[in-house]
Amino acid sequence: SILDVGPGIDDAKSSLLLRERGNFSPTRYFVEEVITGFDETDLHRSWVRAAATRGPKERNTRLENMCWRIWNLARTKKKLEVEEAQRKANRRLEHERGRREATADMSEDLSEG
């Protein structure tokens, strides 16, 4: 959850409490949901809510904004995944290099002794 309302509160109750307390931010909630993972049903519901405005100009602006946010979040998420994969690969290489050096040092010590 974006805003901590205390332990032991499930998601449905927490969002209701946040709305009641006035701390609920639909934008932050939606962004968090997209980042942490979503299924198509949830995304469709969010799209329908964003599209449910009276004026077509406002609706078009909202939908365009939502599309750009989703695109940017997906792009950022992919970039973070690639960076994490590179970090893991580098760690594995360093670990393997250290193991080889240790093995070589032990071989030298055994051959000298």
Buried (B, 14 or more C-beta within 10 A) or exposed (E): EBBEBEEEBEEEEBBEBBEEEEEBEEEEBBBBBBEEEBEEEEBEEBBEEBEEBEEEEEBEEBBEEBEEBBEEBEEEBEEEEEEEEEEEEEEEEEEEEEEEEEEEEEEEEEEEE
